[in-house]
Amino acid sequence: MKKAVLALADGTVFEGRALGYEGETVGEVVFNTAMTGYQEILSDPSYKGQIITMTCPQIGNYGVTPEDVESRRAWAEGFVVHEASRLVSNWRGKQTLHESLVETHVVAIEGIDTRALTRHLREHGSQQGCITHLDLDHDRAIGRARQAPGIVGRDLAAEVTCAHSYEWTTGTGDWAPWPNGEETGSGARWRVVVYDFGIKYNILRRLVDVGCDVTVVPAATSVEAVAALKPHGVFLSNGPGDPEGVPYAAKTVEQLIGRYPIFGICLGHQILGLAFGLKTYKLKFGHHGANHPVMDLRTRKVEITSQNHNFAVQAEPMLVDIPKVSPVIDTRYGRLAMTHVSLNDCSVEGMASLDHPVFSVQYHPEAAPGPHDAAYLFGEFVRRMENHYA
């Protein structure tokens, strides 16, 4: 089998076997602790600019099916696994992982010690890397990694957003996490404009599930264009990279606060934080996985969440322990409560305005992949619209 190399910018090199599309790629190397959901992870636009390392030792067991993609293409710059299964052991599987990686032009590597790589990234932080099947010279691969562009300050949302606005009408169907309909609100239809900073399909499905008529718009859409659509609410989607790399988005959201109910997740949460006047910062190695514990400070309940982000909103002062009540910050738009916190590192995982129908979370309540503990948040968005227009 053809050999391959993964080189990090700090000079660390891992030798393995070529997997997926033959070639060479660069990106920021991160690790993901999810045991399943590799197909959804590869097609999540939030991974633009990154090479993903899966910590689960065997990936690809159940194959790949077109039904589970989360966007129009694969966005990950590269993929790293310990062992890629060559057998598909699920009735829904249409391709092997290797076949899918070839078809979607994702350069990958297998056969390396992913546990050692993960420990290295935890200790030294995420960094640029290079996967190559073409030239196995270590020094050259390290050089390519060091020359690779970082994600700080880059507008990656502009690279993954839709080119034109469109309507989305498909719900989750039989896969809905609320089979008894308890999260579908009053039955009214709510017009929602979704800003696409790197939207995942399952977010759109969840919005339809709870009674929303969804219009998706490009990341740079103006406030005037949104107003012309006469929405009841605005949704700010997930997306890749640095929130400070999309300053136009924060300026737009500043004008939307107070006009519409707003719900933001992931990058949308960070952009909302910037719009309120807060700061963001880069995490050492980010949060990537489907098993991250988050506490809702309002109820003290813990949710197991799906996450994928390298940046976070900075509370003032920075949280160093789990607070007994939600900290409240005075902002240019009134009081903003920090509603959710990570039990791993005390970073801010959720916010809610006390003076406007505006809230956000850092994690992914739509899952895909991941648990459905936070699916209730889509129903909460509907209830905020109901109360606002009552």
C-alpha positions as CSV (number, residue, x, y, z in Angstrom):
1,M,0.0,0.0,0.0
2,K,1.2,3.5,-0.8
3,K,2.9,5.4,2.0
4,A,1.9,8.9,3.2
5,V,3.2,11.4,5.7
6,L,1.5,13.9,8.1
7,A,3.9,16.7,9.1
8,L,3.1,19.4,11.7
9,A,4.5,22.9,11.7
10,D,6.4,22.3,14.9
11,G,8.5,19.6,13.1
12,T,6.6,16.5,14.3
13,V,6.1,13.9,11.6
14,F,3.9,10.8,11.5
15,E,4.3,8.1,8.8
16,G,1.3,6.1,7.6
17,R,-0.6,4.8,4.6
18,A,-2.3,6.8,1.9
19,L,-6.1,6.9,2.1
20,G,-8.7,8.6,0.0
21,Y,-7.9,11.0,-2.9
22,E,-4.2,10.9,-3.9
23,G,-2.5,14.2,-3.5
24,E,-1.3,16.7,-0.9
25,T,-3.2,19.0,1.4
26,V,-2.6,21.6,4.2
27,G,-4.8,22.9,7.0
28,E,-5.0,23.3,10.7
29,V,-4.8,19.9,12.4
30,V,-7.5,19.3,15.0
31,F,-8.9,16.2,16.7
32,N,-12.5,15.1,17.0
33,T,-13.7,12.7,19.8
34,A,-16.9,11.5,18.2
35,M,-17.2,7.8,17.8
36,T,-19.6,8.0,14.9
37,G,-20.7,10.6,12.4
38,Y,-17.6,10.8,10.2
39,Q,-19.6,11.5,7.1
40,E,-21.5,14.4,8.7
41,I,-18.2,15.7,10.1
42,L,-16.5,15.7,6.7
43,S,-19.4,17.6,5.1
44,D,-19.7,20.1,7.9
45,P,-18.7,23.5,6.4
46,S,-17.3,24.5,9.9
47,Y,-14.3,22.3,9.1
48,K,-13.2,24.4,6.1
49,G,-9.5,25.1,6.6
50,Q,-8.9,22.1,8.9
51,I,-7.5,18.6,8.8
52,I,-9.6,16.4,11.1
53,T,-8.1,13.6,13.3
54,M,-10.6,11.1,14.6
55,T,-9.7,9.8,18.0
56,C,-11.8,6.6,17.7
57,P,-9.4,4.0,16.4
58,Q,-11.6,2.5,13.6
59,I,-13.6,4.7,11.3
60,G,-15.8,3.8,8.4
61,N,-17.5,0.6,9.8
62,Y,-21.0,1.5,8.7
63,G,-20.0,3.1,5.4
64,V,-21.3,6.2,3.7
65,T,-24.7,7.1,2.4
66,P,-25.9,10.2,0.4
67,E,-28.7,10.7,2.9
68,D,-26.3,11.7,5.7
69,V,-24.3,14.5,4.1
70,E,-24.6,17.9,5.9
71,S,-23.9,20.2,3.0
72,R,-23.4,20.3,-0.8
73,R,-19.8,18.9,-0.6
74,A,-17.0,17.8,1.7
75,W,-15.2,20.8,3.3
76,A,-12.5,19.2,5.4
77,E,-9.1,19.9,4.0
78,G,-7.9,16.4,5.1
79,F,-8.7,13.4,7.2
80,V,-6.6,11.4,9.7
81,V,-7.6,8.0,11.1
82,H,-5.8,5.1,12.8
83,E,-7.7,2.4,10.7
84,A,-10.2,2.9,7.9
85,S,-12.6,0.0,7.6
86,R,-12.7,-1.6,4.2
87,L,-16.0,-3.4,4.9
88,V,-19.4,-1.7,5.2
89,S,-21.6,-3.4,7.9
90,N,-24.8,-1.4,7.7
91,W,-27.8,-1.8,5.3
92,R,-27.7,2.0,4.6
93,G,-24.1,2.0,3.5
94,K,-23.6,2.7,-0.2
95,Q,-19.8,3.3,-0.3
96,T,-16.8,2.6,1.8
97,L,-15.1,5.5,3.5
98,H,-12.1,5.3,1.1
99,E,-14.4,5.4,-1.9
100,S,-16.2,8.4,-0.6
101,L,-13.0,10.2,0.2
102,V,-11.8,9.6,-3.4
103,E,-15.0,10.8,-4.9
104,T,-15.1,14.0,-2.7
105,H,-11.3,14.7,-3.3
106,V,-10.4,14.5,0.4
107,V,-6.7,13.6,0.9
108,A,-6.4,11.4,4.0
109,I,-3.9,9.2,5.9
110,E,-4.3,6.1,8.0
111,G,-2.1,3.8,10.1
112,I,-0.6,6.5,12.4
113,D,-0.9,6.6,16.2
114,T,-3.8,9.0,16.5
115,R,-3.7,8.8,20.3
116,A,-0.1,10.1,20.2
117,L,-1.1,12.8,17.7
118,T,-4.1,13.8,19.9
119,R,-2.0,14.1,23.0
120,H,0.5,16.2,21.1
121,L,-2.2,18.6,20.0
122,R,-3.6,18.8,23.5
123,E,-0.2,19.7,24.9
124,H,1.1,22.0,22.1
125,G,-2.2,23.2,20.6
126,S,-3.8,23.0,17.2
127,Q,-1.3,23.9,14.4
128,Q,-0.9,23.8,10.7
129,G,-0.1,20.5,9.1
130,C,0.5,18.8,5.7
131,I,-0.7,15.4,4.5
132,T,1.1,14.2,1.4
133,H,1.1,11.1,-0.7
134,L,3.3,12.6,-3.3
135,D,6.6,13.6,-1.7
136,L,7.5,11.8,1.5
137,D,10.5,14.0,2.3
138,H,10.0,15.1,5.9
139,D,11.7,18.5,5.7
140,R,9.7,19.5,2.6
141,A,6.4,18.4,4.3
142,I,7.2,20.3,7.4
143,G,8.0,23.4,5.2
144,R,4.6,23.1,3.5
145,A,2.9,22.9,6.9
146,R,4.7,26.0,8.1
147,Q,3.8,27.9,4.9
148,A,0.1,27.0,5.1
149,P,-2.3,29.9,5.9
150,G,-3.8,29.9,9.4
151,I,-7.4,30.4,10.2
152,V,-7.0,33.5,12.5
153,G,-8.4,36.6,10.7
154,R,-9.5,34.7,7.6
155,D,-13.0,35.1,6.2
156,L,-13.8,31.4,5.7
157,A,-17.5,32.0,5.8
158,A,-17.3,33.8,2.5
159,E,-15.8,30.6,1.0
160,V,-18.6,28.2,2.2
161,T,-21.8,30.4,2.1
162,C,-24.4,30.0,-0.6
163,A,-24.2,32.1,-3.7
164,H,-27.9,33.0,-3.8
165,S,-30.8,32.8,-1.4
166,Y,-33.1,29.8,-1.4
167,E,-36.1,28.3,0.3
168,W,-35.7,25.1,2.4
169,T,-38.8,23.0,3.0
170,T,-37.6,19.6,4.1
171,G,-38.0,18.5,7.8
172,T,-36.4,15.6,9.7
173,G,-39.4,13.2,9.1
174,D,-39.1,9.9,10.9
175,W,-35.7,10.8,12.3
176,A,-37.1,13.7,14.4
177,P,-35.9,13.7,18.1
178,W,-39.4,14.7,19.3
179,P,-41.7,11.9,17.9
180,N,-44.7,13.1,19.9
181,G,-44.6,16.6,18.6
182,E,-44.0,18.2,22.0
183,E,-41.5,20.7,20.5
184,T,-43.5,21.9,17.6
185,G,-45.0,25.0,19.2
186,S,-48.6,26.3,18.6
187,G,-48.8,25.0,15.0
188,A,-48.4,28.5,13.5
189,R,-45.9,29.1,10.7
190,W,-43.0,31.4,11.3
191,R,-41.0,33.1,8.6
192,V,-37.3,32.8,9.5
193,V,-34.3,34.2,7.6
194,V,-31.2,32.0,8.1
195,Y,-27.8,33.6,7.6
196,D,-25.6,31.0,6.0
197,F,-22.1,31.3,7.4
198,G,-21.6,27.5,6.8
199,I,-25.1,26.0,7.5
200,K,-25.6,22.3,8.1
201,Y,-28.7,20.7,6.6
202,N,-29.9,19.3,9.8
203,I,-30.3,22.8,11.3
204,L,-32.6,23.6,8.5
205,R,-34.6,20.4,9.0
206,R,-35.0,21.2,12.7
207,L,-36.3,24.7,12.0
208,V,-38.9,23.2,9.6
209,D,-39.8,20.6,12.2
210,V,-40.8,23.3,14.7
211,G,-43.0,25.3,12.2
212,C,-40.6,27.6,10.4
213,D,-40.8,28.7,6.8
214,V,-37.1,29.0,6.0
215,T,-35.3,31.3,3.6
216,V,-31.5,30.9,3.6
217,V,-29.4,33.9,2.6
218,P,-25.7,34.5,1.9
219,A,-23.4,35.6,4.7
220,A,-23.1,39.2,3.4
221,T,-26.9,39.9,3.0
222,S,-27.9,43.4,4.1
223,V,-30.4,44.3,6.8
224,E,-32.5,45.9,4.1
225,A,-32.6,42.7,2.1
226,V,-33.7,40.8,5.2
227,A,-36.4,43.3,6.0
228,A,-37.8,42.9,2.5
229,L,-38.5,39.2,3.3
230,K,-40.6,40.3,6.3
231,P,-39.3,37.6,8.7
232,H,-40.6,36.9,12.2
233,G,-37.1,35.8,13.2
234,V,-33.5,35.6,12.2
235,F,-31.2,32.6,12.6
236,L,-27.4,32.9,12.6
237,S,-25.7,29.7,11.5
238,N,-22.6,27.8,12.3
239,G,-19.5,28.3,10.2
240,P,-15.7,28.0,10.0
241,G,-12.9,30.0,11.4
242,D,-12.4,33.2,13.2
243,P,-15.5,35.4,14.0
244,E,-13.4,38.5,13.8
245,G,-12.6,37.5,10.2
246,V,-16.2,38.4,9.3
247,P,-16.6,41.9,10.7
248,Y,-19.4,42.7,8.2
249,A,-21.6,40.0,9.9
250,A,-21.2,41.5,13.3
251,K,-22.1,45.0,12.0
252,T,-25.2,43.6,10.3
253,V,-26.3,41.8,13.5
254,E,-25.9,45.0,15.4
255,Q,-28.7,46.4,13.3
256,L,-30.9,43.3,13.7
257,I,-30.9,43.3,17.5
258,G,-34.1,44.8,18.8
259,R,-35.9,44.3,15.4
260,Y,-36.3,40.6,15.4
261,P,-36.0,37.6,17.6
262,I,-32.6,36.1,17.0
263,F,-31.1,32.6,17.6
264,G,-27.4,31.9,16.9
265,I,-25.3,28.8,17.1
266,C,-21.5,28.2,16.9
267,L,-20.0,30.9,14.7
268,G,-23.4,32.7,14.8
269,H,-23.1,32.7,18.6
270,Q,-19.7,34.3,18.4
271,I,-20.8,36.9,15.9
272,L,-23.7,37.8,18.2
273,G,-21.2,38.2,21.0
274,L,-19.1,40.6,18.9
275,A,-22.3,42.5,18.0
276,F,-23.1,42.9,21.7
277,G,-19.6,44.4,22.2
278,L,-17.9,41.3,23.7
279,K,-14.6,39.8,22.6
280,T,-13.6,36.4,21.2
281,Y,-10.5,34.4,21.6
282,K,-8.9,31.2,20.1
283,L,-9.0,28.1,22.2
284,K,-5.8,26.0,22.5
285,F,-7.1,23.0,20.7
286,G,-10.8,23.7,20.3
287,H,-13.9,21.7,21.0
288,H,-14.6,19.0,18.4
289,G,-16.8,16.0,19.2
290,A,-20.2,14.7,20.2
291,N,-19.7,14.2,23.9
292,H,-19.0,17.6,25.4
293,P,-20.8,18.3,28.8
294,V,-22.5,21.7,29.1
295,M,-24.4,23.1,32.1
296,D,-27.5,25.3,31.7
297,L,-26.9,27.7,34.6
298,R,-30.6,28.6,34.7
299,T,-31.7,25.0,35.5
300,R,-28.4,23.4,36.6
301,K,-29.2,20.6,34.1
302,V,-26.3,19.1,32.1
303,E,-26.5,18.5,28.4
304,I,-24.2,16.2,26.4
305,T,-23.5,18.2,23.2
306,S,-22.0,18.1,19.8
307,Q,-19.4,20.8,19.2
308,N,-17.0,22.0,16.5
309,H,-15.3,25.3,17.1
310,N,-11.8,26.8,17.7
311,F,-12.9,30.2,19.1
312,A,-15.1,31.2,22.0
313,V,-16.9,34.3,23.4
314,Q,-15.0,35.9,26.3
315,A,-16.9,36.6,29.5
316,E,-15.8,39.5,31.6
317,P,-14.3,38.5,33.9
318,M,-13.2,35.1,32.5
319,L,-14.8,32.2,34.2
320,V,-12.5,29.9,36.1
321,D,-15.2,27.9,37.9
322,I,-18.8,27.0,37.4
323,P,-20.8,30.0,38.7
324,K,-23.8,29.5,41.0
325,V,-26.0,31.8,38.9
326,S,-25.8,33.1,35.4
327,P,-23.3,36.0,35.1
328,V,-24.9,39.1,33.6
329,I,-22.9,41.7,31.6
330,D,-24.1,45.2,30.8
331,T,-23.7,45.8,27.0
332,R,-24.6,48.4,24.4
333,Y,-27.9,46.6,23.9
334,G,-28.8,46.0,27.6
335,R,-28.1,43.1,29.9
336,L,-26.7,39.9,28.5
337,A,-26.7,36.7,30.6
338,M,-24.2,33.9,30.2
339,T,-26.6,31.0,30.3
340,H,-24.5,27.9,29.5
341,V,-21.0,26.9,30.4
342,S,-18.6,24.1,29.4
343,L,-17.9,21.6,32.2
344,N,-14.6,20.9,30.6
345,D,-13.0,24.3,30.6
346,C,-15.6,26.8,31.9
347,S,-15.8,28.6,28.5
348,V,-19.1,30.3,27.6
349,E,-21.5,28.0,25.8
350,G,-24.6,30.1,25.7
351,M,-26.0,33.6,26.1
352,A,-29.4,35.3,26.3
353,S,-30.4,38.9,26.3
354,L,-32.5,40.0,29.2
355,D,-33.9,42.9,27.2
356,H,-34.5,41.5,23.7
357,P,-35.7,38.1,22.4
358,V,-32.1,37.1,21.4
359,F,-30.2,34.1,22.5
360,S,-27.4,31.8,21.3
361,V,-25.4,28.7,22.1
362,Q,-21.8,27.7,21.2
363,Y,-22.7,24.0,20.5
364,H,-24.8,22.2,17.9
365,P,-28.3,21.5,19.1
366,E,-29.2,19.9,15.8
367,A,-26.6,17.1,16.4
368,A,-25.9,15.2,13.2
369,P,-23.8,13.7,14.6
370,G,-24.4,13.7,18.3
371,P,-27.0,13.5,21.1
372,H,-30.4,15.2,21.0
373,D,-30.2,16.7,24.6
374,A,-30.3,20.3,23.2
375,A,-33.0,19.8,20.5
376,Y,-35.4,21.8,22.7
377,L,-33.6,25.0,21.8
378,F,-35.4,25.1,18.4
379,G,-38.7,25.0,20.2
380,E,-37.4,27.8,22.5
381,F,-36.7,29.9,19.4
382,V,-40.3,29.4,18.3
383,R,-41.6,30.4,21.7
384,R,-39.6,33.6,21.7
385,M,-41.2,34.5,18.4
386,E,-44.6,33.6,19.8
387,N,-44.1,35.8,22.8
388,H,-42.6,38.7,20.8
389,Y,-45.6,38.8,18.4
390,A,-48.3,38.0,20.9
